[in-house]
Amino acid sequence: MRLIPGLKNAKMVRPGYAVEYDYFPPYQVDLTLETKLIQGLYFAGQINGTSGYEEAAGQGLIAGINAALKIQKKKEFILKRSDAYIGVLIDDLVRKSTDEPYRMFTSRAEHRLLLRQDNADRRLMKFGYEFGLIEKELYEELLEREKLIEESKKFFEKTRLKPSVINPFLEKKNLSTVNGGETLGKLAKRPELSAKDVLELLDAEEHPIVNALLSDPRALGQVEIEVKYDGYIMRQNEMVKKLDKLENIEIPQNFQFNAFKSISTEGREKLSRIKPRSLGQASRISGVSPSDISVLLIHLKN
Ligand SMILES: Cc1cc2nc3c(=O)[nH]c(=O)nc-3n(C[C@H](O)[C@H](O)[C@H](O)COP(=O)(O)OP(=O)(O)OC[C@H]3O[C@@H](n4cnc5c(N)ncnc54)[C@H](O)[C@@H]3O)c2cc1C
């Protein structure tokens, strides 16, 4: 410390590390990060019991966006658990609360297969564009790429090649040959082959999509991932849809959980304290049982 110019005679009275800090239990904020008790007051960052730069920045962004939207009387902005890690972070804080500093781990997300860094633009750029943070040109570029990705996936699925075309190629690579025709998609699923390898089997003059893909490495990368891991991604998407159905059943803000004696005592206590906004959120609170959820489901549907 004394080697720093100006601090030659400094004396350490008390080390600054292990600074103590206090926080507000985050079940007191909504998914918009607005406090439930005081309208227009938003909490973000360490005050909600998180530790870390990214956690603070992510919450600050959401609180800021929502405060601005509220002033403009626009619809609130909430990222879902399947949209982004920020969605997981805030949902975890609001529903579970936290007894020790919370840090975001990838393992906290159940839809990790969808929350990839390679597809962040495909998941989130639309929101940035809606809020005026992304230029039109950049957004349109993404939409164009999206179109190419979708067309390419169909192309991989339906384009079938004859063994006479495939086998010499496979033999050259020392890979097992095929007896019948095979689609590009099935070939690209082989761990030894890339989407680019497979495209080389085609006459680019005959199929303009080949050059379009080869000249857009980001689109090609997405096609490769989505073709190779198609089965897993599909299963995860189905799971998201199933959970979304619960997620979208809203619970009114002033709902009196205590009035439902058929809900377990622990369930009633947790629900009244945390005040979940949706049935999905309620279902993730520890202590709230599946039978508690069915009681709520029946009532809310009515
Ligand atoms: C020594 C140390 C090392 C760390 N290292 C890392 C690291 O390597 N990586 C990492 O990810 N995280 C690290 N962290 C954690 C990270 O710094 C914090 O989690 C993060 O900065 C919290 O951001 P925040 O905006 O919530 O709070 P803060 O950054 O604490 O901001 C709160 C602000 O509010 C102001 N304020 C307080 N009271 C009032 C008031 N009454 N009126 C007006 N203003 C007020 C404060 O002055 C402060 O500027 C470290 C923390 C410490 C202490």
The ligand as an ORCA input file, in Angstrom:
! r2SCAN-3c Opt
* xyz 0 1
  C     -14.246     -5.409     -1.975
  C     -15.286     -5.904     -2.950
  C     -14.894     -6.645     -4.061
  C     -15.839     -7.090     -4.969
  N     -15.434     -7.812     -6.079
  C     -16.328     -8.216     -6.990
  C     -15.901     -8.923     -8.151
  O     -14.722     -9.158     -8.358
  N     -16.834     -9.334     -9.038
  C     -18.157     -9.063     -8.853
  O     -18.957     -9.437     -9.720
  N     -18.598     -8.388     -7.765
  C     -17.714     -7.952     -6.808
  N     -18.148     -7.288     -5.695
  C     -19.583     -7.079     -5.495
  C     -20.112     -5.889     -6.315
  O     -19.221     -4.821     -6.189
  C     -21.478     -5.468     -5.798
  O     -22.322     -6.590     -5.685
  C     -22.143     -4.451     -6.741
  O     -21.288     -3.370     -6.956
  C     -23.430     -3.962     -6.163
  O     -23.950     -2.942     -6.979
  P     -25.141     -2.039     -6.458
  O     -25.383     -1.018     -7.517
  O     -26.271     -2.890     -6.044
  O     -24.625     -1.383     -5.126
  P     -23.443     -0.339     -4.886
  O     -22.417     -0.469     -5.968
  O     -23.035     -0.494     -3.471
  O     -24.190      1.040     -5.120
  C     -25.025      1.636     -4.142
  C     -24.852      3.135     -4.252
  O     -25.807      3.791     -3.437
  C     -25.181      4.843     -2.781
  N     -25.984      5.151     -1.568
  C     -26.109      4.420     -0.442
  N     -26.933      5.023      0.402
  C     -27.361      6.157     -0.201
  C     -28.236      7.207      0.174
  N     -28.879      7.210      1.336
  N     -28.437      8.196     -0.710
  C     -27.822      8.200     -1.902
  N     -26.979      7.231     -2.312
  C     -26.743      6.235     -1.464
  C     -23.800      4.321     -2.456
  O     -22.893      5.403     -2.225
  C     -23.465      3.581     -3.741
  O     -22.899      4.404     -4.711
  C     -17.213     -6.811     -4.762
  C     -17.597     -6.077     -3.635
  C     -16.669     -5.621     -2.727
  C     -17.102     -4.823     -1.533
*
